[in-house]
Amino acid sequence: MRHPQHRVNGVSRNPYVLPIFLGVIPKNDLLRPQFFPIVSPTRRHRHGIAIGLITALGVSAGDTAIGLQTPYFDPPALSDPSSPGFTINSGADQPDPFMLQQDGRYYLFTSQDKVPQNVPVRSGPAVGQWGAPTDALPDPPPWAEPGVMWAPDVSQSGNHFLLYFTSQLKGVSPSTMCIGDAISTAVAGPYISSPVPFICQRSLGGSIDPRVFDDANGQPYMIWKSDQNARSNTADTQIYSQPLSSDGVHLLGQPTAIFSPDESWQGHIVEAPQLELVRGAYDLFYSGGWFNQPGYSIGAARCAGPLGPCGDQSPGPLLGSNAQGQGPGEESVFADAAGFWLLYTPFGSTLPLPGPPRPVSVAHLGFGPAGPYLAAPLEVSGPS
């Protein structure tokens, strides 16, 4: 969830980012504190099945989903664009959904909104069969404003899990959003947070919407949005990418701007990025426009690689307003043995006015030569 009044400013504990956003580097910031315990650097891919297994499925199963006659990568296109998705959870407002599968269970993370949990997480043996929400981050970091936490992302590296999230810097005016990180030995937490922000581009208006991408060679990258629209209605936001250390706790090298608004429907805002590598093509999913307007939509761009550049394949969005809701967005992508799935909120926020709680919806995805497209539903309803 993204509030237009929130602003952000350029601090990062990564010493390679600091020279770009700060004129002076404090000596005590030249080395990032090693607050995490010793962790294994071996990474695992974040989807329900690893990239290598997805590729193997395409070969061994004739590019069909397991147990189905539907092509895995390029299923039939959706015939009724007015009804692209179906609900997998409702009740409390649940923006910024992110789902992963671990040891036979599904885990659904969402943003905090009018709930007691800092980072709500629900789990269950099947999609839609969720237990009560728990708090993945019961003790937020000291730099974060209580009660303001969005856009969770979880990845596994060896014997530990990493939670990345967005929160507001405490005691800073104008209000500023930064990206934090935390570590746990269990996917649902509890996570132990770092005492300082992971990324915070204060000179660019802030940093939000973290998402990890693992390339085919195992190199992880952090993808995120710089929050220029928190300072100006006419400044373009940007999507950034930067390599991560194999254990996920350090940024490497320097950040690269890989995408910015290039179509009229986006206005000045692109956000909620997620990069996917499918059949050798890099596709960047994102949301465009203001999150509380009916024009808010989900787009997809084709990238040259993890460090871009990226450009839209189509002048229009992948998923815009439809009979199921006005202003869909805040998406993420999930893959399992049945296919690729787009998780999103089916209608936009009404902030600053009160409004109905937003559920979590899922749409089937396909990948063709021209990029991602909305696919027809499977005979079974969604992820298996």
Secondary structure in CASP SS format (residue, H / E / C, confidence):
PFRMAT SS
TARGET T0000
AUTHOR 0000-0000-0000
METHOD secondary structure of the structure
MODEL  1
M C 1.00
R C 1.00
H C 1.00
P C 1.00
Q C 1.00
H C 1.00
R C 1.00
V E 1.00
N E 1.00
G E 1.00
V C 1.00
S C 1.00
R C 1.00
N C 1.00
P C 1.00
Y C 1.00
V C 1.00
L H 1.00
P H 1.00
I H 1.00
F H 1.00
L C 1.00
G C 1.00
V C 1.00
I C 1.00
P C 1.00
K H 1.00
N H 1.00
D H 1.00
L C 1.00
L C 1.00
R C 1.00
P C 1.00
Q C 1.00
F C 1.00
F C 1.00
P C 1.00
I C 1.00
V C 1.00
S C 1.00
P C 1.00
T C 1.00
R E 1.00
R E 1.00
H C 1.00
R C 1.00
H C 1.00
G C 1.00
I C 1.00
A C 1.00
I H 1.00
G H 1.00
L H 1.00
I H 1.00
T H 1.00
A H 1.00
L H 1.00
G H 1.00
V H 1.00
S H 1.00
A C 1.00
G C 1.00
D C 1.00
T E 1.00
A C 1.00
I C 1.00
G C 1.00
L C 1.00
Q C 1.00
T C 1.00
P E 1.00
Y C 1.00
F C 1.00
D C 1.00
P C 1.00
P C 1.00
A E 1.00
L C 1.00
S C 1.00
D C 1.00
P C 1.00
S C 1.00
S C 1.00
P C 1.00
G E 1.00
F E 1.00
T E 1.00
I E 1.00
N E 1.00
S C 1.00
G C 1.00
A C 1.00
D C 1.00
Q C 1.00
P C 1.00
D C 1.00
P C 1.00
F E 1.00
M E 1.00
L E 1.00
Q E 1.00
Q E 1.00
D C 1.00
G C 1.00
R E 1.00
Y E 1.00
Y E 1.00
L E 1.00
F E 1.00
T C 1.00
S C 1.00
Q C 1.00
D C 1.00
K C 1.00
V C 1.00
P C 1.00
Q C 1.00
N C 1.00
V C 1.00
P E 1.00
V E 1.00
R E 1.00
S E 1.00
G E 1.00
P C 1.00
A C 1.00
V C 1.00
G C 1.00
Q C 1.00
W C 1.00
G C 1.00
A C 1.00
P C 1.00
T E 1.00
D E 1.00
A C 1.00
L C 1.00
P C 1.00
D C 1.00
P C 1.00
P C 1.00
P C 1.00
W C 1.00
A E 1.00
E E 1.00
P E 1.00
G E 1.00
V E 1.00
M E 1.00
W E 1.00
A E 1.00
P E 1.00
D E 1.00
V E 1.00
S E 1.00
Q E 1.00
S E 1.00
G C 1.00
N C 1.00
H E 1.00
F E 1.00
L E 1.00
L E 1.00
Y E 1.00
F E 1.00
T E 1.00
S E 1.00
Q E 1.00
L E 1.00
K C 1.00
G C 1.00
V C 1.00
S C 1.00
P C 1.00
S C 1.00
T C 1.00
M E 1.00
C E 1.00
I E 1.00
G E 1.00
D E 1.00
A E 1.00
I E 1.00
S E 1.00
T C 1.00
A C 1.00
V C 1.00
A C 1.00
G C 1.00
P C 1.00
Y C 1.00
I E 1.00
S E 1.00
S C 1.00
P C 1.00
V C 1.00
P C 1.00
F C 1.00
I E 1.00
C C 1.00
Q E 1.00
R E 1.00
S E 1.00
L E 1.00
G E 1.00
G C 1.00
S E 1.00
I E 1.00
D E 1.00
P E 1.00
R E 1.00
V E 1.00
F E 1.00
D E 1.00
D C 1.00
A C 1.00
N C 1.00
G C 1.00
Q C 1.00
P E 1.00
Y E 1.00
M E 1.00
I E 1.00
W E 1.00
K E 1.00
S E 1.00
D C 1.00
Q H 1.00
N H 1.00
A H 1.00
R C 1.00
S C 1.00
N C 1.00
T C 1.00
A C 1.00
D C 1.00
T C 1.00
Q E 1.00
I E 1.00
Y E 1.00
S E 1.00
Q E 1.00
P E 1.00
L E 1.00
S C 1.00
S C 1.00
D C 1.00
G C 1.00
V C 1.00
H C 1.00
L E 1.00
L C 1.00
G C 1.00
Q C 1.00
P C 1.00
T E 1.00
A E 1.00
I E 1.00
F E 1.00
S C 1.00
P C 1.00
D C 1.00
E C 1.00
S H 1.00
W H 1.00
Q H 1.00
G C 1.00
H C 1.00
I C 1.00
V E 1.00
E E 1.00
A E 1.00
P E 1.00
Q E 1.00
L E 1.00
E E 1.00
L E 1.00
V E 1.00
R C 1.00
G C 1.00
A E 1.00
Y E 1.00
D E 1.00
L E 1.00
F E 1.00
Y E 1.00
S E 1.00
G E 1.00
G C 1.00
W C 1.00
F C 1.00
N C 1.00
Q C 1.00
P C 1.00
G C 1.00
Y C 1.00
S E 1.00
I E 1.00
G E 1.00
A E 1.00
A E 1.00
R E 1.00
C E 1.00
A C 1.00
G C 1.00
P C 1.00
L C 1.00
G C 1.00
P C 1.00
C E 1.00
G E 1.00
D E 1.00
Q C 1.00
S C 1.00
P C 1.00
G C 1.00
P C 1.00
L C 1.00
L E 1.00
G C 1.00
S C 1.00
N E 1.00
A C 1.00
Q C 1.00
G E 1.00
Q C 1.00
G C 1.00
P C 1.00
G E 1.00
E E 1.00
E E 1.00
S E 1.00
V E 1.00
F E 1.00
A E 1.00
D E 1.00
A C 1.00
A C 1.00
G E 1.00
F E 1.00
W E 1.00
L E 1.00
L E 1.00
Y E 1.00
T E 1.00
P C 1.00
F C 1.00
G C 1.00
S C 1.00
T C 1.00
L C 1.00
P C 1.00
L C 1.00
P C 1.00
G C 1.00
P C 1.00
P C 1.00
R C 1.00
P C 1.00
V E 1.00
S E 1.00
V E 1.00
A E 1.00
H E 1.00
L E 1.00
G E 1.00
F E 1.00
G E 1.00
P C 1.00
A C 1.00
G E 1.00
P E 1.00
Y E 1.00
L E 1.00
A E 1.00
A C 1.00
P C 1.00
L C 1.00
E C 1.00
V C 1.00
S C 1.00
G C 1.00
P C 1.00
S C 1.00
END
